Amino acid sequence: CNEHEANHLVQSYTSTMKFLALSTLFATAAAFAPQATVAKTTALAGEKVKIDGAMPLAGAEPVFFGEVYWDKLTSDWGSEATGTWLRAAELKHGRSAMIATVGFAFQKFGITFDKFSPHEYLSVTEGIKFADLQAMGPIEAIHSIPAAGMAQIFMAIAAIEIYELTHGPEGITTDARVAPGLTPGGLTGDLGWNPLDIKVTDRRKLVELQNGRAAMFAICAWVAAETTPGSVPLSLPW
């Protein structure tokens, strides 16, 4: 009888330890699993994250292309902060494309710095003149920029990125463990740079978005036409 009770106690103890081990395993796995409570709460509540910049067609109600995926990204797969990050990314790409488009057109029209400044050389040490770049296409001209010049371009871009990451609405943040730009919704695309003190309205924001979208199409088409003849079915002005 004592031996039977002892075996029963051993089996009960073994079963209990197995249950505790499995419970610990599932608890550990759950700790590292992605949490979707916030997204599900938003989805169940039926609240859709607002989107700005829908395209008006012929004076009708604005049409939002990709609305289904926007809802998934900001509710099922993410949150409102995801939408803020996506909008900031679109703004950055649009602004970069607008600058690239203007630079591409200037090069095509032969407008270089030596035309309106006393500087003749792009690089004195490398012996590269602006007049030399004028005789090249935009892509070839970019490849002719010395390594030091490319480094300066990337340093300027890095300075802007670091500024955006470290600055909040109240200015630079020095007492936070996480940079403002790395927090959810921290990147908005607003650098706070407005030297002309222009009033920023919803219409101006929409115009910037639309111009950026057009510029992204334009620079892609121009680069493709420049590098691969016949790749663009439309006739470009140059």
Secondary structure as UniProt FT lines:
FT   HELIX           2..32
FT   HELIX           37..45
FT   STRAND          55..56
FT   TURN            58..59
FT   STRAND          62..63
FT   TURN            65..66
FT   HELIX           67..71
FT   HELIX           72..76
FT   HELIX           80..108
FT   TURN            109..110
FT   HELIX           113..115
FT   STRAND          121..123
FT   TURN            124..127
FT   STRAND          128..129
FT   HELIX           130..134
FT   HELIX           138..143
FT   HELIX           147..166
FT   STRAND          167..168
FT   TURN            169..170
FT   STRAND          171..172
FT   HELIX           180..182
FT   TURN            184..185
FT   TURN            195..196
FT   HELIX           202..227
FT   TURN            229..230
//
